[in-house]
């Protein structure tokens, strides 16, 4: 009876190990045939006068993106300062708790 119990537990452990290894292994990639891409149709190029307007628009978008990133960086810096202040307070509380433990053991 005890041997049967060992056998069942052993089989369960091996099964769990196999399942765990199977979940961590990389999945196999199945190749799916892609349909051939259609040939590109000739597109007429727009006149050269449109390019400077597009370039100016892209520069404005780039400037707006940079401004947003700078605002996000400033906000993140504020959050980091708040988190550092909170960590400092927690460290101080931990030191005080350790001192209380030391003093309570002495008394």
C-alpha positions as MATLAB code, in Angstrom:
seq = 'XXXXXXXXXXXXXXXXXXXXXXXXXXXXXXXXXXXXXXXXXXXXXXXXXXXXXXXXXXXXXXXXXXXXXXXXXXXXXXXXXXXXXXXXXXXXXXXXXXXXXXXXXXX';
ca = [
       0.000    0.000    0.000;
       2.841    2.332    0.879;
       4.643    1.475   -2.393;
       1.513    2.384   -4.359;
       1.399    5.739   -2.577;
       5.088    6.389   -3.458;
       4.426    5.374   -7.054;
       1.445    7.731   -7.402;
       3.330   10.642   -5.822;
       6.343    9.982   -8.044;
       4.233    9.881  -11.197;
       2.483   13.102  -10.159;
       5.836   14.842   -9.559;
       7.219   13.732  -12.925;
       4.009   14.833  -14.661;
       4.131   18.262  -13.031;
       7.798   18.636  -13.981;
       7.052   17.748  -17.604;
       4.152   20.203  -17.738;
       6.299   22.942  -16.191;
       9.080   22.387  -18.698;
       6.605   22.301  -21.578;
       5.144   25.664  -20.535;
       8.538   27.355  -20.383;
       9.813   26.104  -23.736;
       9.453   28.298  -26.780;
       6.462   27.567  -28.988;
       7.150   26.210  -32.440;
       6.526   28.587  -35.285;
       4.229   27.207  -37.927;
       4.922   28.618  -41.357;
       1.836   30.068  -42.994;
       2.190   30.660  -46.708;
       1.730   34.309  -47.560;
      -0.136   35.254  -50.712;
       2.103   36.974  -53.258;
       2.051   40.731  -52.914;
       0.421   42.594  -55.789;
       2.720   44.578  -58.005;
       2.852   48.228  -57.007;
       0.922   50.612  -59.198;
       2.797   53.579  -60.569;
       2.027   56.604  -58.442;
       2.532   60.054  -59.811;
       4.769   62.208  -57.656;
       3.215   65.359  -56.256;
       4.658   68.707  -57.274;
       7.714   69.963  -55.394;
       5.745   72.829  -53.804;
       3.904   70.381  -51.511;
       7.126   69.091  -49.910;
       8.003   72.295  -47.974;
       4.483   72.454  -46.520;
       4.726   68.835  -45.420;
       8.178   69.440  -43.986;
       6.885   72.402  -41.975;
       3.974   70.303  -40.708;
       6.353   67.502  -39.690;
       8.574   70.013  -37.869;
       5.558   71.347  -35.949;
       4.525   67.807  -35.019;
       8.104   67.044  -33.947;
       8.213   70.184  -31.805;
       4.877   69.273  -30.202;
       6.128   65.746  -29.509;
       9.322   67.078  -27.934;
       7.309   69.441  -25.747;
       5.076   66.561  -24.602;
       8.109   64.437  -23.814;
       9.657   67.254  -21.784;
       6.419   67.640  -19.820;
       6.329   63.888  -19.174;
       9.953   63.964  -18.042;
       9.216   66.798  -15.615;
       6.209   64.901  -14.263;
       8.266   61.729  -13.885;
      10.987   63.675  -12.046;
       8.369   64.975   -9.603;
       7.080   61.452   -9.025;
      10.605   60.181   -8.444;
      11.212   62.909   -5.862;
       7.987   61.979   -4.053;
       8.893   58.310   -4.106;
      12.377   59.050   -2.769;
      10.879   61.099    0.062;
       8.516   58.234    0.892;
      11.406   55.745    0.859;
      13.390   57.989    3.195;
      10.432   58.121    5.593;
      10.069   54.342    5.465;
      13.779   53.890    6.156;
      13.509   56.177    9.164;
      10.479   54.251   10.448;
      12.365   50.991   10.006;
      15.330   52.321   11.991;
      13.006   53.459   14.765;
      11.278   50.065   14.808;
      14.635   48.316   15.091;
      15.600   50.573   17.995;
      12.303   49.792   19.707;
      12.951   46.077   19.295;
      16.434   46.447   20.766;
      15.175   48.469   23.731;
      12.259   46.096   24.346;
      14.678   43.129   24.533;
      16.811   44.962   27.103;
      13.884   45.814   29.329;
];
